[in-house]
Amino acid sequence: MKKLLWLSLLALLLASCSAPEQQDGDSLPVKGKSMPEFQMNTLDGKQVNSHSQFVGKVIILNVWATWCPPCRKEMPDLIRLSRLLPANKFTVIGLSVDNNADDVRAFIKEYHIPFPIFWDKGGKQVAGPILGTFKYPETYIINRRGVYVEKVVGGFPWASPRTVAIMNAIYKTGKIPESPKKKTS
């Protein structure tokens, strides 16, 4: 029984990849509030304002790394999600925390990633200090008004019908729908 408990704990710890340092959280995003504004770098070195990316669409902002097994595992689902959702209402955005941009470029090519990928070298400009990300993958859901709705830590079935329905509800209402209450007998 002890061995099973330890194996379960180990599996939980390995479910997401950890960053070297956790940030203090003084000015981190707050659910229900506007997402903080920040600059993201393209792989060719241009800076893009986050708010210009977030305007009018539901954003699925995935913070990931090529060396992170759960990140690699969930990427095909994020690609499917980006194709399932209408581009005029939703955008999947990747924010890589890799140290080497060439690794990110090779990964994009290998996986045929159709959505925008930005690069935060080592997670030192955006992922850690602004988002407070310390485990990968972490995905932030931002409604079309720029409000931070939810964060998902670890891999997730992004292309499931339930997830697509939730994303559509977020587009319409700006928030995650409440789960139907179970009947008690």
C-alpha positions as CSV (number, residue, x, y, z in Angstrom):
1,M,0.0,0.0,0.0
2,K,2.9,2.4,0.9
3,K,4.5,1.7,-2.5
4,L,1.3,2.5,-4.3
5,L,1.0,5.8,-2.4
6,W,4.5,6.7,-3.2
7,L,4.0,5.9,-6.9
8,S,0.9,8.0,-7.0
9,L,2.7,10.9,-5.4
10,L,5.6,10.5,-7.9
11,A,3.2,10.5,-10.8
12,L,1.5,13.7,-9.5
13,L,4.8,15.4,-9.2
14,L,5.9,14.4,-12.7
15,A,2.6,15.5,-14.2
16,S,4.1,18.9,-15.1
17,C,7.6,20.2,-15.6
18,S,8.9,22.6,-13.0
19,A,10.7,25.8,-13.7
20,P,13.9,26.5,-11.7
21,E,12.4,29.2,-9.5
22,Q,8.9,30.2,-8.4
23,Q,8.1,33.9,-8.4
24,D,6.8,35.8,-5.4
25,G,3.4,36.6,-6.9
26,D,3.1,40.3,-6.0
27,S,1.7,41.5,-9.3
28,L,0.5,38.2,-10.9
29,P,-2.7,37.9,-12.9
30,V,-5.9,37.7,-10.8
31,K,-8.9,35.7,-12.0
32,G,-11.8,38.0,-12.9
33,K,-9.5,41.0,-13.6
34,S,-7.9,42.2,-16.7
35,M,-4.8,40.3,-17.8
36,P,-1.7,42.4,-17.2
37,E,-0.1,44.0,-20.3
38,F,3.3,42.7,-21.4
39,Q,5.6,42.4,-24.4
40,M,6.1,39.1,-26.1
41,N,9.0,38.4,-28.5
42,T,8.6,36.6,-31.8
43,L,11.2,34.1,-32.8
44,D,12.7,36.6,-35.1
45,G,13.1,39.2,-32.3
46,K,10.2,41.5,-32.8
47,Q,8.1,42.6,-29.8
48,V,4.4,42.3,-29.8
49,N,2.1,43.9,-27.2
50,S,0.0,41.2,-25.5
51,H,-3.1,43.3,-25.5
52,S,-3.0,43.7,-29.2
53,Q,-3.1,39.9,-29.4
54,F,-6.0,39.6,-26.8
55,V,-8.4,42.1,-28.2
56,G,-11.9,40.8,-29.1
57,K,-11.0,37.1,-29.0
58,V,-10.9,34.3,-26.4
59,I,-7.2,33.6,-25.9
60,I,-5.8,30.2,-24.9
61,L,-2.2,31.2,-23.9
62,N,-0.1,28.1,-23.4
63,V,3.2,28.4,-21.6
64,W,5.4,25.5,-22.6
65,A,8.9,24.1,-23.4
66,T,10.2,21.7,-26.0
67,W,12.0,19.7,-23.2
68,C,8.9,19.2,-21.2
69,P,7.2,15.8,-21.7
70,P,3.7,16.9,-20.7
71,C,4.0,20.0,-23.0
72,R,5.0,17.8,-26.0
73,K,2.2,15.4,-25.2
74,E,-0.6,18.1,-25.2
75,M,0.7,20.0,-28.2
76,P,-1.3,17.9,-30.8
77,D,-4.5,18.6,-28.8
78,L,-3.8,22.4,-28.8
79,I,-3.2,22.2,-32.6
80,R,-6.6,20.4,-33.0
81,L,-8.3,22.9,-30.8
82,S,-6.8,25.8,-32.8
83,R,-8.4,24.2,-35.9
84,L,-11.8,23.4,-34.2
85,L,-12.4,27.0,-33.0
86,P,-13.3,29.8,-35.4
87,A,-10.3,32.0,-35.9
88,N,-12.4,35.2,-35.8
89,K,-13.4,34.4,-32.2
90,F,-10.5,32.4,-30.7
91,T,-6.7,32.4,-30.8
92,V,-4.4,29.7,-29.4
93,I,-1.0,31.3,-28.5
94,G,2.1,29.5,-27.5
95,L,4.8,31.1,-25.2
96,S,7.9,29.0,-25.2
97,V,10.3,29.2,-22.3
98,D,13.1,27.4,-24.0
99,N,16.6,28.8,-23.8
100,N,17.3,28.3,-27.5
101,A,15.1,29.7,-30.3
102,D,16.4,27.1,-32.8
103,D,14.9,24.3,-30.6
104,V,11.5,26.1,-30.8
105,R,11.7,26.6,-34.5
106,A,12.5,22.9,-35.0
107,F,9.6,21.9,-32.8
108,I,7.2,24.2,-34.7
109,K,8.3,22.6,-38.0
110,E,8.2,19.1,-36.7
111,Y,4.6,19.5,-35.2
112,H,3.4,21.8,-38.0
113,I,2.1,24.3,-35.4
114,P,-0.4,26.6,-37.1
115,F,-0.9,29.1,-34.3
116,P,1.4,32.0,-33.2
117,I,4.4,31.0,-31.0
118,F,6.3,33.6,-29.0
119,W,9.6,33.1,-27.2
120,D,10.4,34.0,-23.6
121,K,14.0,32.9,-23.2
122,G,14.2,30.8,-20.0
123,G,10.8,32.2,-18.9
124,K,12.6,35.2,-17.5
125,Q,10.7,38.2,-19.0
126,V,7.1,37.1,-19.1
127,A,6.4,33.5,-17.8
128,G,8.0,33.9,-14.4
129,P,7.9,37.5,-13.4
130,I,4.5,38.5,-15.1
131,L,2.5,35.3,-15.2
132,G,4.0,33.5,-12.2
133,T,4.3,30.3,-14.2
134,F,6.5,27.8,-12.5
135,K,5.2,24.5,-13.9
136,Y,4.9,23.6,-17.5
137,P,2.6,23.5,-19.3
138,E,0.4,26.2,-17.8
139,T,-2.4,27.6,-19.9
140,Y,-4.2,30.8,-19.3
141,I,-7.8,31.4,-20.7
142,I,-8.5,35.1,-21.3
143,N,-12.0,36.2,-22.4
144,R,-12.6,38.5,-25.3
145,R,-12.6,41.5,-23.0
146,G,-9.1,40.7,-21.8
147,V,-10.2,39.3,-18.5
148,Y,-8.2,36.3,-17.0
149,V,-10.8,33.6,-16.6
150,E,-8.9,30.4,-15.7
151,K,-5.5,28.7,-15.5
152,V,-4.9,25.0,-16.3
153,V,-1.7,23.5,-14.9
154,G,-0.4,20.4,-16.6
155,G,-1.5,18.7,-19.8
156,F,-5.2,18.8,-20.7
157,P,-7.5,17.3,-23.4
158,W,-7.9,20.6,-25.2
159,A,-9.7,19.2,-28.3
160,S,-12.4,17.3,-26.4
161,P,-16.0,18.2,-27.2
162,R,-16.5,19.4,-23.6
163,T,-13.6,21.8,-23.8
164,V,-14.8,23.2,-27.1
165,A,-18.2,23.7,-25.6
166,I,-16.7,25.5,-22.6
167,M,-14.6,27.7,-24.9
168,N,-17.7,28.7,-26.9
169,A,-19.5,29.5,-23.6
170,I,-16.6,31.7,-22.5
171,Y,-16.9,33.5,-25.8
172,K,-20.6,34.2,-25.3
173,T,-20.6,34.9,-21.5
174,G,-17.0,35.8,-20.6
175,K,-16.8,33.1,-18.0
176,I,-16.7,29.4,-17.5
177,P,-20.2,27.9,-17.3
178,E,-21.3,26.4,-14.1
179,S,-21.5,22.6,-14.0
180,P,-25.1,21.3,-13.8
181,K,-26.0,20.4,-10.3
182,K,-26.5,16.7,-9.7
183,K,-29.9,15.5,-8.6
184,T,-30.0,14.0,-5.2
185,S,-32.4,11.1,-4.6
